[in-house]
Amino acid sequence: MFYLLYGEDEFSREGALADLKKEVGPPDIRDINVAELDAREATPEQVTALCATVPFMTPRRLVVVRGLLSRFERRGAAGSNDGGQASGAAAWNALWEFAPEMPPTTDLALVDGRLTPSNRMLRKAQAVATVRTFPLLRGERLKGWIRNSAAGKNAEITRDAVNGLADLSGGNLRVLDGELDKLALYAEGRAITLEDVQSMVSFSGEASVFVAVDAVVEGRPDVALRSLRRLIDDGNSPAFVLAMIARQVRLLILAKDMRTQGVPASELGGRLRLSGYPLRKTLDQETMFTPEGLREAHGKLVEADLSAKTGRFDEETALELLVTELATTGPRSARR
């Protein structure tokens, strides 16, 4: 089977991929029959060769290719896209032609983040693959996910607690899942209340910065401001929060520069000194920005810091003005 799993909801997307991996076979021999590739380093020939390989001691094997379709997203008005989109797309035509001939013992999964409808490779993949999309949950869908997740942990939760978690998290399901584990244990034998959420939930500063940067990219100043307010309410100074945002923007600039220079994906984590979720999230956010957008964001951060230090605005006002400006008028993502 040929699968396309894409969307901004990284938690649900990776969960769906984990389910595909479970179908490969028992855990002790699963890794032998699962191959994961980064599209920036892989070639169509490598992918098709792996798909044609016979599984070892299991009925199935799984080949995962990450980031293929996002290579062909538009990158702003200048339009330069990963070293020439046209020739790159033509080279990958071999994959679509191979799809009908893929052995029935092989599952191929293309895994990606946010994609736009104009993506030329998306249309080709949709023609041959089973497509599952994972958009960020909003509003009632997010609240429904919280209620269902709590029920799955054998916990009851009040409406106010659901609303509070939805507001604080910014839709980050991975963070929400961990907090619900903690709340379910804390409130064992009774319903989770808003008071429990307010006293027990402390979304990490790193996760809150991810939420804020995501909200800036997506033009959602209300979510960005709520996540920053949470950081300040947790005892962090506005200057510290500004520094955390500045650090994340610097990481995005470094990641963008490394990818432009062709640094192998396997080396990015070491060079950025990141691993696990922070690394995946940073690399995912990097694709959302143009280089010009990141430079503009850095310039606005410097202006906000100067405004606070010279007394033009107090620190908290300077921070709120910065985030509001970035999310409503200022640098737009790579989708533009």
C-alpha positions as CSV (number, residue, x, y, z in Angstrom):
1,M,0.0,0.0,0.0
2,F,1.0,3.6,-0.7
3,Y,0.2,6.1,2.0
4,L,0.5,9.9,2.2
5,L,0.4,11.2,5.8
6,Y,0.6,15.0,6.1
7,G,-0.4,17.9,8.2
8,E,0.6,20.2,11.0
9,D,-0.7,17.9,13.8
10,E,2.6,16.1,14.4
11,F,1.3,14.1,17.3
12,S,-1.6,12.5,15.4
13,R,0.5,12.1,12.2
14,E,3.3,10.2,14.1
15,G,0.6,8.1,15.8
16,A,-0.7,7.0,12.5
17,L,2.8,6.2,11.3
18,A,3.4,4.2,14.5
19,D,0.3,2.1,13.7
20,L,1.7,1.3,10.3
21,K,4.9,0.2,11.9
22,K,3.0,-2.1,14.3
23,E,1.6,-3.9,11.2
24,V,5.0,-4.8,10.0
25,G,5.5,-7.6,12.6
26,P,6.7,-8.4,16.1
27,P,8.9,-5.7,17.8
28,D,12.0,-7.9,17.9
29,I,12.3,-8.0,14.1
30,R,10.3,-4.9,13.2
31,D,13.3,-2.6,12.9
32,I,14.9,-4.8,10.2
33,N,11.8,-4.4,8.1
34,V,11.3,-0.6,8.5
35,A,13.4,1.8,6.5
36,E,13.2,5.6,7.1
37,L,14.7,8.1,4.7
38,D,15.0,11.9,4.6
39,A,14.0,13.1,1.1
40,R,16.8,15.7,1.1
41,E,19.3,12.8,1.0
42,A,17.3,10.0,-0.7
43,T,17.0,9.4,-4.4
44,P,14.0,7.9,-6.3
45,E,16.2,4.9,-7.1
46,Q,17.0,4.3,-3.4
47,V,13.3,4.4,-2.5
48,T,12.1,2.1,-5.3
49,A,14.9,-0.4,-4.5
50,L,13.9,-0.5,-0.8
51,C,10.3,-1.0,-1.8
52,A,11.2,-3.9,-4.0
53,T,13.1,-5.6,-1.2
54,V,11.6,-8.8,0.2
55,P,10.6,-8.6,3.9
56,F,12.7,-10.6,6.4
57,M,10.8,-13.1,8.5
58,T,7.6,-11.0,8.4
59,P,4.8,-10.7,5.9
60,R,5.4,-7.0,5.4
61,R,8.0,-4.2,5.3
62,L,7.6,-0.5,5.6
63,V,9.5,2.3,3.8
64,V,9.1,5.8,5.2
65,V,10.1,8.9,3.3
66,R,10.0,12.2,5.2
67,G,9.8,15.6,3.7
68,L,9.5,14.8,0.0
69,L,6.5,16.9,-0.9
70,S,7.5,19.9,1.2
71,R,10.6,20.2,-1.0
72,F,8.2,21.3,-3.7
73,E,6.4,24.0,-1.7
74,R,6.6,27.5,-3.1
75,R,9.2,29.5,-1.2
76,G,8.0,33.1,-1.6
77,A,7.8,35.5,-4.6
78,A,11.4,34.7,-5.7
79,G,10.3,31.1,-6.3
80,S,13.6,29.4,-5.8
81,N,12.7,26.0,-4.4
82,D,15.3,23.5,-3.2
83,G,17.7,23.8,-6.2
84,G,15.2,23.8,-9.0
85,Q,11.7,22.4,-8.6
86,A,11.0,21.4,-12.1
87,S,14.0,19.1,-12.6
88,G,13.6,17.7,-9.1
89,A,9.9,16.9,-9.6
90,A,10.7,15.2,-12.9
91,A,13.2,12.9,-11.2
92,W,10.7,11.8,-8.7
93,N,8.2,10.8,-11.4
94,A,9.8,7.4,-11.2
95,L,8.2,6.9,-7.9
96,W,4.6,7.5,-9.1
97,E,5.3,5.2,-12.1
98,F,6.6,2.5,-9.7
99,A,3.5,2.7,-7.4
100,P,1.2,0.4,-9.3
101,E,4.1,-2.2,-9.5
102,M,5.0,-2.1,-5.9
103,P,5.1,-5.5,-4.3
104,P,2.0,-6.3,-2.1
105,T,4.4,-7.1,0.8
106,T,5.6,-3.4,0.9
107,D,3.9,-0.4,2.5
108,L,5.4,3.0,1.4
109,A,4.5,6.1,3.5
110,L,5.3,9.6,2.6
111,V,5.3,11.7,5.7
112,D,5.1,15.5,5.7
113,G,4.0,18.6,7.5
114,R,1.8,21.4,6.1
115,L,1.3,21.3,2.4
116,T,-0.6,23.8,0.1
117,P,-3.1,22.7,-2.6
118,S,-0.8,24.2,-5.3
119,N,2.0,21.7,-4.5
120,R,2.6,19.9,-7.8
121,M,3.8,16.8,-6.0
122,L,0.8,16.6,-3.8
123,R,-1.5,16.2,-6.7
124,K,0.6,13.4,-8.1
125,A,0.8,11.6,-4.7
126,Q,-3.0,12.0,-4.2
127,A,-3.6,10.1,-7.5
128,V,-1.8,7.0,-6.4
129,A,-1.8,7.0,-2.5
130,T,-4.2,6.5,0.3
131,V,-4.2,10.0,1.8
132,R,-4.6,10.9,5.5
133,T,-4.5,14.6,6.5
134,F,-3.7,15.8,10.0
135,P,-4.6,19.5,10.3
136,L,-4.2,21.3,13.7
137,L,-7.3,20.9,15.7
138,R,-9.2,24.1,16.6
139,G,-12.3,25.0,18.6
140,E,-14.8,22.3,19.2
141,R,-12.7,19.6,17.5
142,L,-9.8,20.3,19.8
143,K,-12.1,20.2,22.8
144,G,-13.6,17.0,21.6
145,W,-10.1,15.5,21.3
146,I,-9.4,16.5,24.9
147,R,-12.6,14.9,26.2
148,N,-11.9,11.7,24.2
149,S,-8.3,11.6,25.4
150,A,-9.3,12.0,29.0
151,A,-11.9,9.2,28.6
152,G,-9.2,7.0,27.1
153,K,-7.2,7.5,30.3
154,N,-10.3,6.5,32.4
155,A,-10.7,10.1,33.6
156,E,-13.6,12.5,33.7
157,I,-13.1,16.1,32.9
158,T,-15.4,19.2,33.4
159,R,-16.3,21.5,30.6
160,D,-14.4,24.4,32.2
161,A,-11.3,22.2,32.5
162,V,-11.6,21.3,28.8
163,N,-11.9,24.9,27.8
164,G,-8.9,25.9,30.0
165,L,-6.7,23.2,28.5
166,A,-7.7,24.2,25.0
167,D,-6.8,27.8,25.6
168,L,-3.5,27.1,27.3
169,S,-2.1,24.6,24.9
170,G,-2.6,26.3,21.5
171,G,-3.5,22.9,20.1
172,N,-0.3,21.1,20.9
173,L,-1.6,17.6,21.2
174,R,1.7,16.1,22.4
175,V,1.9,18.5,25.3
176,L,-1.8,18.0,26.0
177,D,-1.4,14.3,26.1
178,G,1.3,14.5,28.8
179,E,-0.6,17.0,30.9
180,L,-3.8,14.8,30.8
181,D,-1.7,11.9,32.0
182,K,-0.6,14.0,35.0
183,L,-4.1,15.4,35.6
184,A,-5.7,11.9,35.5
185,L,-3.4,10.7,38.2
186,Y,-3.9,13.8,40.3
187,A,-7.7,13.7,40.1
188,E,-8.1,9.9,40.4
189,G,-11.6,9.1,41.5
190,R,-13.2,12.4,40.6
191,A,-13.5,14.7,37.6
192,I,-10.6,16.9,36.5
193,T,-11.6,20.5,37.2
194,L,-10.4,23.9,36.0
195,E,-8.8,24.5,39.4
196,D,-6.7,21.3,38.8
197,V,-5.7,22.6,35.4
198,Q,-4.7,26.0,36.8
199,S,-2.7,24.5,39.7
200,M,-1.1,21.5,38.0
201,V,-0.6,22.3,34.3
202,S,2.7,24.1,33.6
203,F,3.4,23.8,29.9
204,S,7.1,23.9,29.5
205,G,8.7,27.2,28.3
206,E,10.1,25.4,25.2
207,A,6.6,24.1,24.2
208,S,5.0,27.5,24.8
209,V,7.6,29.1,22.6
210,F,6.8,26.6,19.9
211,V,3.1,27.4,20.3
212,A,3.9,31.1,20.0
213,V,6.1,30.8,16.9
214,D,3.5,28.5,15.3
215,A,0.8,31.1,16.0
216,V,3.0,33.9,14.6
217,V,3.5,31.9,11.4
218,E,-0.2,31.1,11.0
219,G,-1.3,34.7,11.8
220,R,-3.0,33.9,15.2
221,P,-2.0,36.6,17.6
222,D,-4.6,35.6,20.2
223,V,-3.0,32.2,20.7
224,A,0.5,33.6,20.6
225,L,-0.3,36.2,23.3
226,R,-2.0,33.6,25.5
227,S,1.0,31.3,25.4
228,L,3.3,34.2,26.2
229,R,1.0,35.3,29.0
230,R,1.2,31.8,30.4
231,L,5.0,32.0,30.5
232,I,4.9,35.3,32.3
233,D,2.2,34.0,34.8
234,D,4.5,31.0,35.5
235,G,7.1,33.5,36.8
236,N,9.2,34.2,33.7
237,S,10.1,37.9,33.1
238,P,9.1,39.5,29.8
239,A,12.8,39.9,29.0
240,F,13.4,36.2,29.5
241,V,10.4,35.3,27.3
242,L,11.8,37.7,24.6
243,A,15.1,36.0,24.8
244,M,13.5,32.5,24.4
245,I,11.7,33.7,21.3
246,A,14.9,35.2,20.0
247,R,16.7,31.9,20.6
248,Q,14.1,30.0,18.6
249,V,14.3,32.5,15.7
250,R,18.1,32.2,15.7
251,L,17.7,28.4,15.6
252,L,15.4,28.7,12.6
253,I,17.9,31.0,10.9
254,L,20.7,28.5,11.5
255,A,18.5,25.6,10.3
256,K,17.5,27.5,7.1
257,D,21.1,28.4,6.4
258,M,22.3,24.8,6.9
259,R,19.6,23.4,4.6
260,T,20.5,26.0,2.0
261,Q,24.1,24.8,2.2
262,G,23.0,21.2,1.8
263,V,24.0,20.0,5.3
264,P,22.8,16.4,5.6
265,A,19.7,15.9,7.7
266,S,21.5,13.5,9.9
267,E,23.9,16.2,11.0
268,L,21.4,19.0,11.7
269,G,20.6,17.9,15.2
270,G,24.2,17.8,16.3
271,R,25.0,21.2,14.8
272,L,21.9,22.8,16.3
273,R,22.5,20.9,19.6
274,L,18.9,19.7,19.5
275,S,17.3,16.3,19.5
276,G,13.9,14.6,19.7
277,Y,10.8,16.7,19.7
278,P,12.6,20.1,19.9
279,L,14.6,19.2,16.8
280,R,11.6,17.9,14.8
281,K,9.6,21.0,15.7
282,T,12.4,23.4,14.8
283,L,12.9,21.8,11.4
284,D,9.2,21.8,10.8
285,Q,8.9,25.5,11.6
286,E,11.9,26.3,9.4
287,T,10.0,25.2,6.3
288,M,7.3,27.7,7.1
289,F,9.5,30.8,6.7
290,T,11.3,32.4,3.9
291,P,14.9,33.6,4.6
292,E,13.6,37.2,4.2
293,G,10.9,36.5,6.7
294,L,13.3,35.2,9.3
295,R,15.7,38.2,8.8
296,E,12.7,40.5,9.3
297,A,11.6,38.7,12.4
298,H,15.1,39.0,13.9
299,G,15.1,42.7,13.1
300,K,11.8,43.2,14.9
301,L,13.2,41.3,17.9
302,V,16.2,43.6,18.1
303,E,13.8,46.7,17.8
304,A,11.6,45.3,20.7
305,D,14.6,44.7,22.9
306,L,15.9,48.2,22.2
307,S,12.5,49.7,22.9
308,A,12.4,48.0,26.3
309,K,16.0,48.9,27.3
310,T,15.6,52.6,26.3
311,G,12.3,53.0,28.2
312,R,10.2,53.7,25.1
313,F,7.9,50.9,26.3
314,D,8.0,48.7,29.4
315,E,9.2,45.2,28.8
316,E,5.7,43.5,28.8
317,T,4.2,46.1,26.4
318,A,7.2,45.8,24.0
319,L,6.8,42.0,24.0
320,E,3.1,42.1,23.3
321,L,3.5,44.7,20.5
322,L,6.2,42.6,19.0
323,V,4.1,39.4,18.9
324,T,1.0,41.1,17.7
325,E,2.9,42.8,14.9
326,L,4.7,39.6,13.8
327,A,1.4,37.6,13.8
328,T,-0.7,40.2,12.0
329,T,1.6,42.0,9.6
330,G,5.0,40.7,9.8
331,P,7.1,38.1,8.3
332,R,4.9,35.7,6.5
333,S,5.7,32.1,6.0
334,A,7.3,30.3,3.1
335,R,3.8,29.6,1.8
336,R,3.5,33.2,0.4
